[in-house]
Amino acid sequence: MAERGRRDLVVVGGGPAGLAVAAAAAARGLEVLLLERGSLPADKACGEGLLPAGVRALEALGALALLPPEERAPLRAIRWIDASGATAEARFPGEGGLGVRRTALSAALLARARAAGVEVRERTPAVSHRRGPSGVEVATPSAVERAALLVAADGLSSPIRVREGLDRPVGGVQRFGVRRHFGVAPWTDAVEVWFGEGLEAYVTPCGPRRVGVALLHEASARSSFGEMLERFPALRARLGRAPFASAQAGAGPLQREASARIRDRLVLLGDAAGYVDAITGEGLSLALESALELGRALPGALARGAGEAALAPWERATARRFRVYAARTRFVLGLARRPEARRRVLSAAARHPRALARLVSWAVG
């Protein structure tokens, strides 16, 4: 294998988190190599909703204007719908959020990364890595890449997190997700969360004639996409005879934990750093915000040696944001598993819409 010159940063993983941090770091003058084991732009099972804070992060990265109109739809509210008929809705603050096709988001972030000077290498897995006193080495099938810092944005299963011994086992009920798109005009400008028995349907407008449906379910509730969708008869009626507009894609188990997000010359980012569940729709926004802030912090951290102490301020800020996300997500998961409590909460929220709107405004930024 050939040995290449040293860079400031090697990013492993070409999902939104990896592309975002690569673009943000390169825009600050850093030399960045991004390795993606597949092809870009990439598709993935995803709710495809960006909350207001995520939209702002995307705009700060310079990628928002690159999203084609036919691949996006405005999101003005979030609506919770129970099988009993109980419903609550809250409007998003400001300009609201966006539903955006995952491939379009990937293409926009890829364009920004390349425009900023990132070297993007597709179909190149990182087969091993080694951290040393002065830098890192990442071995691919054809070369050894050297850098001052390694950012692992390699997804839920993160081989780098596992190799580093940072993977923490999780207990409890395993949850999975499966997604398809339907070729139909959205009937609402809200992202909808439909609650069923052991599963939920997460419905996102993501184009003038496209609606994404992600089914989140426990292992015990798993069956075919069509069979699970039939458990939401009102939603099935909304979709009517609309044709599928994408292939089925799945992910899971969803919950992952890392014992730490940083080591000397190593950062875990995005899903690789830990994940609770997709039910609140915060994953993309959390990843983009964390990546943008890491990109801003990297010049100073690299100047101080890229050790744990230099990376700690970013880690503390990210940990605070993750704790809030995790608390909200576990609360909603608790409601999903307790139908009577869920109905009481939704009924109370419907009676006090202003209080609910204030709560949602705080939660989504």
C-alpha positions in Angstrom: 0.0 0.0 0.0 1.1 3.5 -0.8 1.5 6.0 2.1 0.1 9.5 1.4 1.0 12.8 2.9 -0.5 14.0 6.3 -3.7 16.0 6.3 -5.4 17.9 9.1 -8.4 15.7 9.2 -9.7 12.3 7.9 -13.5 11.9 8.1 -14.8 8.3 7.8 -18.4 8.3 6.7 -20.2 10.3 4.0 -23.6 10.7 5.8 -24.9 14.2 6.7 -22.7 14.4 9.8 -19.5 13.5 8.0 -20.2 15.7 5.0 -21.2 18.6 7.2 -18.1 18.5 9.4 -15.8 18.1 6.3 -17.4 21.1 4.7 -17.2 23.2 7.8 -13.6 22.3 8.5 -12.4 22.9 5.0 -14.2 26.2 4.9 -11.8 27.2 7.8 -8.7 26.3 5.8 -8.2 22.7 7.0 -7.0 20.0 4.6 -9.7 17.3 4.8 -10.1 13.8 3.3 -13.5 12.1 3.5 -13.8 8.3 3.0 -17.1 6.8 2.2 -17.5 3.0 1.8 -20.4 3.4 -0.6 -21.4 5.8 -3.4 -22.6 9.4 -3.0 -25.1 10.9 -2.8 -26.3 8.2 -0.4 -29.8 7.1 0.6 -30.8 5.7 4.0 -33.8 4.9 6.0 -34.6 8.3 7.6 -37.6 10.3 8.7 -36.2 13.1 6.5 -37.5 15.9 8.7 -35.3 18.9 9.6 -36.4 20.9 12.7 -35.8 24.7 12.7 -32.4 24.4 14.4 -31.3 21.9 11.7 -32.5 24.2 8.9 -30.4 27.0 10.4 -27.3 24.7 10.6 -27.8 23.7 6.9 -28.0 27.4 5.9 -24.9 28.2 7.9 -23.1 25.4 6.0 -24.2 27.0 2.7 -26.2 23.9 1.6 -29.8 25.1 2.1 -30.0 26.9 -1.2 -28.7 23.8 -3.0 -31.9 21.8 -2.2 -34.1 21.6 -5.3 -37.7 22.6 -4.8 -39.0 19.3 -6.0 -37.0 17.5 -3.3 -38.3 19.5 -0.3 -41.4 20.7 1.4 -42.0 23.2 4.3 -42.9 21.9 7.7 -44.9 24.3 9.8 -46.0 22.1 12.6 -45.8 18.7 14.4 -49.0 16.7 14.9 -49.5 13.7 17.2 -52.3 11.3 16.4 -53.5 8.5 18.6 -55.5 5.4 17.5 -58.2 6.5 19.9 -58.7 9.8 17.9 -56.9 12.0 20.4 -54.8 14.6 18.5 -52.5 17.5 19.4 -50.7 19.9 17.2 -48.1 22.6 17.7 -46.7 25.1 15.2 -43.0 25.4 14.7 -41.4 28.8 15.5 -40.2 31.2 12.9 -39.8 29.9 9.3 -40.4 26.3 10.5 -38.6 23.2 9.4 -38.2 21.2 6.2 -39.0 17.8 4.9 -36.2 16.9 2.5 -35.4 13.8 0.5 -32.3 12.2 2.0 -30.5 11.8 -1.4 -31.1 15.6 -2.1 -29.6 16.5 1.3 -26.6 14.3 0.7 -26.1 15.8 -2.7 -26.3 19.4 -1.3 -23.8 18.7 1.5 -21.5 16.8 -1.0 -21.5 19.8 -3.3 -20.6 22.1 -0.4 -17.8 19.8 0.8 -16.2 19.6 -2.6 -16.6 23.4 -3.2 -14.8 24.0 0.1 -11.9 21.8 -1.1 -12.6 18.4 0.6 -11.1 15.4 -1.1 -14.0 12.9 -1.3 -13.1 9.3 -2.0 -16.1 7.0 -2.6 -16.2 3.2 -2.4 -13.3 3.3 0.0 -13.8 1.5 3.3 -11.6 2.3 6.3 -10.4 -1.2 7.2 -8.4 -0.2 10.2 -6.9 2.7 12.1 -4.2 3.5 14.6 -3.8 6.5 16.9 -0.3 7.5 17.8 1.4 10.3 19.8 1.4 12.8 17.0 -1.4 11.7 14.7 -3.6 9.0 13.2 -3.3 6.5 10.4 -6.3 5.1 8.5 -5.7 2.1 6.3 -7.9 1.6 3.2 -7.6 -1.2 0.7 -5.2 0.9 -1.3 -3.4 3.3 1.0 -2.5 4.5 4.5 -3.9 7.9 5.1 -2.2 10.1 7.8 -3.8 13.0 9.6 -3.7 15.0 12.8 -7.3 13.9 13.7 -9.8 11.2 12.8 -13.6 11.9 12.8 -15.7 8.8 12.9 -19.1 9.5 11.4 -19.6 5.9 10.3 -23.1 5.4 11.5 -25.1 3.5 14.1 -22.9 0.4 14.0 -19.6 2.4 13.8 -16.8 0.0 13.3 -14.4 2.7 14.6 -16.4 3.0 17.9 -16.2 -0.8 18.2 -12.5 -1.0 17.4 -11.8 1.7 20.0 -13.6 -0.3 22.7 -16.1 2.6 23.1 -19.2 0.6 22.2 -21.4 0.3 25.3 -24.0 -2.5 25.3 -27.7 -1.3 25.6 -30.6 -3.2 27.2 -34.3 -3.0 26.9 -36.6 -3.4 24.0 -35.0 -3.2 20.6 -36.5 -0.8 18.1 -36.2 -0.7 14.3 -37.3 1.6 11.5 -38.4 1.0 7.9 -39.2 3.7 5.3 -40.9 4.1 1.9 -42.1 7.1 -0.1 -45.5 7.5 -1.8 -46.1 9.5 -4.9 -48.9 11.7 -3.6 -49.3 15.4 -2.8 -48.9 16.1 0.9 -52.2 16.7 2.7 -50.6 18.9 5.4 -47.6 21.1 6.1 -47.1 19.2 9.4 -44.9 16.2 10.2 -47.3 13.6 11.7 -46.6 11.0 14.4 -49.3 8.3 14.4 -49.3 6.1 17.5 -50.2 2.4 17.2 -49.7 -0.7 19.3 -46.0 -1.4 19.5 -45.2 0.9 16.6 -45.6 4.4 15.2 -45.8 5.9 11.7 -43.7 9.0 11.2 -45.1 10.9 8.1 -43.1 13.6 6.4 -43.9 15.7 3.3 -40.7 15.9 1.3 -41.7 17.2 -2.1 -44.7 18.7 -3.9 -45.8 15.1 -4.8 -43.9 12.9 -2.3 -44.7 11.8 1.2 -42.3 9.7 3.3 -43.6 7.1 5.8 -41.2 5.7 8.3 -42.6 2.9 10.5 -40.8 2.7 13.9 -41.5 -0.6 15.7 -40.4 -2.9 18.4 -39.1 -6.3 17.4 -42.2 -8.0 18.5 -44.4 -5.9 16.2 -42.3 -6.5 13.1 -44.0 -7.7 9.9 -44.0 -6.5 6.3 -44.2 -2.8 5.5 -47.7 -3.2 4.1 -49.0 -5.2 7.0 -47.7 -2.7 9.5 -49.1 0.2 7.5 -52.6 -1.5 7.6 -52.6 -1.0 11.4 -53.1 2.7 10.7 -56.4 2.6 8.7 -56.9 6.4 8.6 -53.3 7.0 7.3 -53.7 4.2 4.8 -56.9 5.9 3.5 -55.0 9.2 3.2 -52.4 7.5 1.0 -55.1 5.9 -1.1 -53.8 4.2 -4.2 -50.6 6.3 -4.4 -47.7 4.4 -5.9 -44.5 3.7 -4.1 -41.9 6.4 -5.0 -38.8 4.7 -3.5 -37.5 1.3 -2.5 -37.9 0.1 1.0 -35.1 0.9 3.4 -34.6 -0.2 7.0 -32.4 0.5 10.0 -31.8 -0.8 13.5 -31.5 -1.6 16.2 -31.8 2.1 16.8 -30.5 2.6 20.3 -26.7 2.8 20.5 -24.4 4.1 23.2 -20.7 5.2 23.3 -18.8 5.3 26.5 -17.0 8.5 25.3 -17.2 10.7 22.2 -13.6 11.8 22.2 -10.1 10.3 22.6 -6.8 11.8 21.8 -7.0 12.6 18.0 -10.4 11.0 17.7 -14.0 12.2 17.6 -17.2 10.2 17.3 -19.8 12.2 15.5 -23.5 11.7 14.6 -25.0 8.3 15.1 -21.6 6.9 15.8 -21.6 8.9 19.0 -24.8 7.4 20.3 -28.5 7.4 19.4 -31.8 6.8 21.3 -34.6 6.6 18.8 -36.1 8.4 15.8 -39.5 9.1 17.3 -38.9 12.8 18.0 -37.3 13.5 14.6 -34.3 15.2 16.0 -31.5 13.0 14.6 -30.6 15.0 11.5 -30.8 18.4 13.2 -28.6 17.1 16.1 -26.1 15.7 13.7 -25.9 18.9 11.6 -25.6 21.2 14.6 -22.9 19.1 16.2 -20.9 18.8 13.0 -21.1 22.6 12.4 -19.9 23.3 15.9 -17.1 20.8 15.6 -16.0 22.4 12.3 -15.8 25.7 14.1 -13.8 24.3 17.0 -11.3 22.2 15.0 -8.7 24.9 14.0 -8.2 25.8 17.7 -8.3 22.2 18.8 -5.7 21.1 16.2 -3.5 24.0 17.2 -3.5 22.7 20.7 -2.6 19.1 19.7 -6.1 17.6 19.1 -5.9 15.7 22.4 -8.9 15.1 24.7 -8.3 18.4 26.6 -8.4 20.4 23.3 -11.6 18.6 22.2 -13.3 18.8 25.6 -15.2 22.1 25.1 -16.9 20.8 22.0 -17.7 17.4 23.7 -19.3 19.1 26.7 -21.6 21.2 24.6 -22.5 18.2 22.5 -23.2 16.1 25.6 -25.5 18.8 27.0 -27.5 18.8 23.8 -27.6 15.0 23.6 -28.9 14.7 27.2 -31.8 17.0 26.4 -32.6 15.1 23.2 -32.3 11.8 25.1 -34.7 12.9 27.9 -37.3 14.1 25.4 -37.0 11.0 23.3 -37.4 8.6 26.3 -40.4 10.6 27.5 -42.1 10.2 24.1 -41.1 6.5 24.0 -42.7 6.1 27.4 -46.0 7.6 26.1 -45.8 5.3 23.0 -45.7 2.3 25.3 -48.5 3.5 27.6 -51.7 4.1 25.6 -53.8 5.4 28.5 -51.1 7.9 29.6 -50.6 8.9 26.0 -54.2 9.7 25.5 -54.4 11.8 28.6 -51.3 13.8 27.6 -52.5 14.4 24.1 -56.0 15.4 25.3 -54.4 17.9 27.8 -52.1 19.2 25.1 -55.0 19.8 22.8 -56.8 21.8 25.5 -53.7 24.0 26.1 -52.3 24.8 22.7 -50.4 27.8 23.7 -48.5 26.0 26.4 -47.8 23.1 23.9 -46.5 25.6 21.3 -44.1 27.2 23.9 -42.8 23.7 24.8 -42.3 22.7 21.2 -40.6 26.1 20.4 -38.1 25.4 23.2 -37.6 21.8 22.1 -37.0 22.3 18.4 -35.0 25.6 18.6 
